[in-house]
Amino acid sequence: MRYPKGCLDLSLAHDYPLLRQVARSRFVTHNQLFELTQGSTNERSRSSFNWRLRRLTEHKLVLRHTVASLGAQYVYSITPSGAGYLLGKGEIAGQRTEDDRRQTGELSVQHSVELNDIHLASLRGGVLVKWVPEVEVRSENELTAASHTKDYDALLTLYLEGGNVTVALEYERTPKPEKDYDAIAAKMKAERYVHQFLYLAANQQLLKLVSWSFRKMDVRVYFGLVADWYRHVLEMEVFNWRATGYRRLATLLSEDPAKVRAVPQQSKLRFEV
């Protein structure tokens, strides 16, 4: 069958997974998109992937960006046309397109790209059961009464030997005012549907700033460096204000909350507070 000029016959098996991942990532590099979609399509050829992505870009379903700080790779985001296609397939990620199109600053793009790296590290480490991105968390919070207290960067269901556990992820790459972290801490304390949190930061100074607002709260938030997540995933060492010093993340996630012993605050951090 011949199609009118300018039309595109989208494949559910190949095009749909690419569009869905672009929307879920908000911004994603060429290499990240290839790796993130390997589990959702049986197309393993890099040349076929390149052709398909170029085709989606030419038909304005995907927008291609160049970002100087990210090197030679193109970065992709979904267009209103691409989001409209996804909405027709029941994808709630497509509902967030208009907001995301306004947030095309380089810092926003970098944050999304680095979240993709966190996602990929969990896939490579074989610990990820499910990843719910921020765009879906945000949509559900706006559309349902049973909502989370915050639009988390992601909700991760992780595989542990004793059973799967779901954690809310926050990633901090640039500092905010202290009052913003106080507000985040209050939201996490009020959270009803997730009981453990992983807070990753780009460096030790930022980790100190982020964690300080939680020092008097009885909340299971685990703080660590994103570089350690990349290297070790669940074997990384993190700290929690209720636990003694740094401990293995997998151990804390699988621990009965009643067994976590409260200790004096000054013994918690490797860095000075």
Protein Blocks (a to p, Z undefined) as FASTA:
>chain_A
ZZdehiacddfklmmmmmmmmmmnopacfklmmmmmmmmccbfbfklmmmmmmmmmmnop
accdddfknojadcddddfklmmmmmmnopaklmmmmmmmmmmcfklmmmmmmmmmmmmm
mmmnopafbdcdfklmmmmmmmpmbbcfbdcfbdcddddfkbpcdddddddfbdcdfklm
mmmmmmmmmpmkbcbdcdddfbfklmmmmmmmmmmpccddddddfklmmmnmmmpccddf
kbgcjadfklmmmpcfklpccddfklmpmbdZZ
